């Protein structure tokens, strides 16, 4: 059975089309048209956790909530390693879209979907050893671990669909169709919430109901994404050719990009996991306080991610179209918006963070401890904003080797700073090491930015 891949419009056998990205310059409207739907999409995601907690909380027994919470964290960690399916697909799609090569735009999606299906199938096949390793490090009660295992054993069957959703998300964003990506995320999360209520409270399926609801919503979202993608591909007058998707050079390039992004993503995950682990060594109160403050800073990331995504898409398209002025506008405008929001977030956390802490915990000792370190959390948005932005720019340019190398360098310095600062300053030293890590990511990528520009626009130098 042939895989549908575009080989051109009007029967041109896959030759690039004239660039269709409009004027040579960009305005704020084009940046916001991508950033705002992404921000809204990000905001809908944590609502699922709230719905899960609310419906399971009606059952009375706390082990249901704990089991799903543990299982959800496990899947977050498991799927996080495959975030390259979103990021790598965005950069490659944006460049192909910018050059007008619709054949390559479609082939990029098909390659990403192939990787998603293969990786998801591998996770299903390896579910027993994966679950054994994961649950061997858990310290929950027997009831919690039983519920978590039940949740895992059901939801793992949705792995191919979950990973395919990453590919569709990256593909639509890469084409500048962030509103479509938002609709798919809204469908995924909205349907998930409805099914959770129905299956848990209506049918009495408890943990099984939450797992089934997640799988069904993932499959529906993938089906909708495929339908929308096929409509778009057909509207461009494509024909299908399996040979294009299996192009060895293109596959090697995608795998190389995905490998680099995977290393970068795991490094980020490890850095924050290290922060949590070392917070635990400071005691239960410090751990709770740090967890609250980190979660507060994550809210700023919902907004900053939107502008980083805009940088990915618009910078990548400009590189594909070889429009240097458009690239500069994409970098400048998305960065201005990101910096403005980071400053607003810092001011909000600095002056209103205490109220947020009080809302999130009633424990007076934890409240007092969180206030002691609130200043560090408040500067995280400013410290991290350029790291987010450069990530977006480098992904759009598919300069992922630089991302990987600078991340590993920053991570190494992070460990050194932790070793030097925490013995003297305790939890303050831990926070300082994290802020240095975020800042160094920005500085090191900034040092590589001129090389990115030179390689992306050789004719402009």
N, C-alpha and C positions, 0 to 999 in steps of 0.2 A: 504493500500500500504506500503510495507516494506521500511524502510530507509536503504540505502546502507551503511554498516559499515563493515570494515575489521575484520575478526575473525581469521586471521592468514595466513601464507603462507604454502602451501603444506599440508593444512588440519590439522594443529596442534592445532585447537580449541582455538586459541587466546593466546597460550603461547608465552613468550618473545623470541625473536630471538637473536642469538649471535650478539654482538655489531658489527656494520658495519662502525664505524667512523675512521677506518684506524689506523695509528701509534699512539703510546702513547703520542707523542709530537706534538706540533703545530708550524707552521712557519708563517712568515709575509704574505706569499701568501694566506694562508687560511683566514687570517683576512681581507686582502684587497679584496678578492673575494666576501666577503659579504658587506664590507663597501663602496666600490666604486659604485656598482649598486644602493645602497641606497642613496648615495650622489647625483648621477645623477637623481634619481627619485625625490628627494626633490627639486632639481633645476628646474625640469619641472613644478612643481605645481604652483608657482607664475606667470608663463607665461600665465596661463589661465586668471588671472585677467587683465593682460596687453592686451590680445586679446579682452576680453569683453569691456574694456574701449575704445580700438581703434575702434572696429566696431560700438559701440553705439555712439562714438564721431562723426562718419560720418553723424549721423542723425540730428545734429545741436542743438537739444534741450537738455540742461544739465540734465533735470530731469530723462532722461533715465539712464544715468550713475549713478546718485545718487540713483535711485530706486534699481538698480541691486546691487550696492555697499552695501546698507543697507540690502537688502535681503541676500546677500552672507555672510555678517557678522553674521546675525541671524542664518543661517545654520551652520556656523563654530562653533558658540557657542553651538548650539543644538547638533550637531554631536560630538563635542569635549567631551561631557559627556560620549559618548559611545566609547571612544578611548580604553577602556579596551578590546574591541573585538579584537583589534590588539595586544596589549601588553600581555594580559592574554593568548591568543591563542599561541603566540610565545613561552612563557616559558613552557607551558604544552606540546606543540608539540616537542620542543627541547629535553625535558627530555625523552619523549616516543621514539623519534627518536634515541637518544643516547643509550637507552636500547635495541633497536632493536624490540620494541613492535609495529609493524606496525598496529596491530588491534587498539591500543589506539591512534596512530597517526591519523588514519582516523576518529575514534570516536570523537576525540577532534574537528576536523573540523566540523563534523555534529552537535555537540552540539553548537558550536559557530554560525553556520548558523541558527540553530533553534532559538537561542536568538536574532540574528539579524532580522530574519523575524518577530518574535513576537514583538520586540521593534519597528521596523519600522511600523508595522501595527497599533500599539498603537498610534504612532505619527500621522499617517493618521487619525485615529478615533478622536483624540484630537486636530486636526488642528485648529478648530475654537477657542477654549479657548486659545490655545498656541499663535495664531496670535493676539488675542485681548490683551493678556498680553504684548506681545512683542511690538506691535505698540502703546500701551498706553504710553510707556516710550520714544517714539521717538519724536523728536522735528523738524522733517523735514517739508518742505512745503507740501501743499496738493497734488501737482503733484508728488513729490518724494514718499510720502507715498502711493499714489494710485499705482504707478509703482511697489513699493516694495511689496505691497499686492498682486498684480497680479502675480509677480514673485514667491512669497511664495506659493500661491494657486495652482500653477502648479508644482513647483519643489518638494513639500512635498510628492507627489505621488511616487517619486523615493526613499523614505526613506529606504524601505527594501533592495533595491539594493545597496544604498550607504553604509549601515551598513554591508551588506554581503561582500562588497569589503574590509572592514576592516578585516573581518575574513579570507578571502583568503590571504590578504597581510601578516597577522601574521602567518598563517599556512605555507606558502612557505618560509618565512624568518626563521621560527623555524626549518625547515628541512635543512636550509643552502642553499636554492635555491633562493638567493637574485636576481639573474639575471632574474628569472621567474617573481618575484615580480616587478622588474623594467619594464619588457615588458608589464605587465598588467597596470602599472601606465602610461607608455608611450602611450599605446592604449587608456586608459581613457582620458588623457589630450590632446593627439593629435587629437583624434576624436572630442572631445569637441570643440577644436579650429576651426576645419574644419566646423563643423556643425553651430557654431556661425556665421562664415562668410557667409555661405550659407543661413541660416534662416533669418539673420538680413539684410544683404545687398542684397541677391538674392531674397528672398521671401517677404521682408519687414515686418517681424513679430515683429521687435523691441524687447521689453522685453520678450514677449512670446517666441521668437526665442531662446534667451539665455537660458531660463528655459527648453524648449523642448530639446535643444541640450545637456544640462547637463543630463537630465533624460535618453535620448537615449544612451549617452556614458556610463553612469553608468550601464545600463542594458546589453549593449554589453560587458563591462568589466567583469561583473559577469558571463555572459554566457561563455566567454573565460576562466575565472578562473575555472568554473565548468568543462568545457571540459578538461582542462589541469589536474585538480585534478583527474577526473575519469580515464584518461589515466594512470596517475601515480599509482593510486590504483590498477587498473587492471594489470599493469605490475608487480606488486608484488604478483600476484596470489591470490587476496583476494576473499573471499566469503562475503555475506551480512547477517547481523543479527541485527534486530531492538533492541533486548534486550541489546546489548552492549552500544549503545548510550544512552539508558534510565537508565543506571546504577545509582542508587540513590546516592551512595557515590561519584561517579565521578561528577555528576551534582552538588551536594552540594559543592564539592571542587572548581569546576569552578565558581560557583556563589559567593563563599566566596572570591576567588581571584579577580573576577571582581568587587565585592563590594569595596574591599580595593583599587583597582586601580582607581575606579570611585571617591572615596573620595579624593585620592591623586591628581587626575587630576583636579577635581573641585577646590581643594585648590590652585593649581598652577594658574589656570585661575582666581580665586578670587584675588590672590596676584597681578597679573599683571593688573587686572581690577582696583584694589584699587590704584595702582601706577598711572594709567591713570586718575582716578577720582580726585586724589589729585594733579595731575599735572594741571588739569583744574582750581583748586582753586588758583594756582599760577598765573593765567592769560592766555590769549590766546597765547601770545608769548612763554611762558614757556611750555604750552601744546604742541604747534607745534614743539618746539625744542626737547622736550622729546620724542615725537612720532617719529621724524626723527631718533634720536639716538637709540631708542629701535628697530626700523626697521633695522638699521645697524647691531645691535648685533644679530638680528635674522638670518642674512646671515651666521654668524659663526655657528649657531645651525644646519644649513643644513649639514655642514661637521661633526660636533661633533656627531650628531645623527647617522651617518653612523657607527662610531666606537662603540657607545653605542649599536646599533643593533647587531654588530658583537659580542660584549660581551654577549648579551642576548642569541644568538644562540649557540655560541661555549661553553660558560659556562654551559648553560642548557644541551647541548648534553653530555658534560663531566660528569655532575652530573648523568644523566641518565645511562651513561656507567660505572660510578664509576671509572673514570680515573683522579686521583688527579693531576698528572703531567700535563695532558692536560688542566685541569681547570686552574692551575696556569699559564700556557702559554697563555691561552685565556685572562685572566685578565691582565697579564703583557703586552703582545704585543698590545692589543687593547688600553690599557691605555697609553702606550708610544706614539702610533700614535695620540691619542686624545690630549695629552698634547702638542705634537709638533705643531699640528694645532692650538691649543688654543693660544700658544705663538706667532705663526705667525700672527694670527688674531689680537691679542693685539698690536703687532708691526705695523701692517697695519693700524689699527684704530688710534693708537697714532700719527703716523707720516703722515698718508694720510687721516685721518678722515675729515679734513677740506675740502679737495677736494670733498669727498663724500657728505658732507653737502651742499656745493655749487651746486652740481649737482642736489640735491633733492629739493632745494628751491632757489628762487630768492629774497626773502625778506631779506633785509640786517639786520633787527633787529633780525629775527629768526636765521640767520646765526651767528650773534655775540653771541647770547644767547646759541646756540648749542655748539659753540666752548668753552664757559665758562664751560660747563659740559662734554665736550668730554672725559676728563680723566677718568671719572666714567664709561662711556660706553666702553672705551678701556680696562678696567680691567675686565669687565663682562665675557669674554670668559675664562680667567684664574680662576676667582672666581667660575664659574659655571661648569667647565669641569668635576670635580670629582663628582658633583651632577648627571650629565648626565651618567657618567660611572657607578656609584653605582646603579643608577636606572636600567641600563641595566643588571648588575650582579644580582641584587635582583629579577628582573623580570625573568631572566633565571633560578634562583633557586626557583622561586615561593614563595619567602619570602615576600609576599606583606603586611602582617600585620606590619612588621617592616617599610616598606615604608610608610604606612599610618600613623603610630604613629610618626615617625620622621618628616614627613611632617607637621603634626598638631603641633608638638612642635616648629618647625622652623617658622611656620606661626604665632604662638602666639608671639614668640620673635620678629618677623618682625613688628608686630603691636606695641609692646612695644618700639622698636627702633624708629619707625616712630613718636610715641607720644613724645619721649624724644628729638629726634634730629631735627625734622622739626620746632618746635617753635623757636629754636636757630639759625639753619643754613638754614632754608628755603628749597629750591630745592636741595641744596647740601645734606641736611639731608635726603630728600626723596631718593636720589640716594644711599646714604650710607646705609639706611635701606634695600634697595633692594640687594645690594652687600652682606650685612651681612646675609640676607635670603638665598641667593644662597650658600654662604660659609658654613652656619650652616647646610644646607641640606647635604652637603658633610661630614662635621664633625660628625654629628649624625649617618648617615649611616655607616661611617667608624668605628664608635665605635661598631656597631652591626655586622660588617663584620666577626670578629673571630667566633661569634656564628653561622653565616651562614656556615662557613667552617666546624665547628665541627658537625653541624647537617647534612650537605650534604655528608660528608665523615667520618663517624664514625670509619671506619676501619683504616683510615690514622692517627688517633690521638694517 
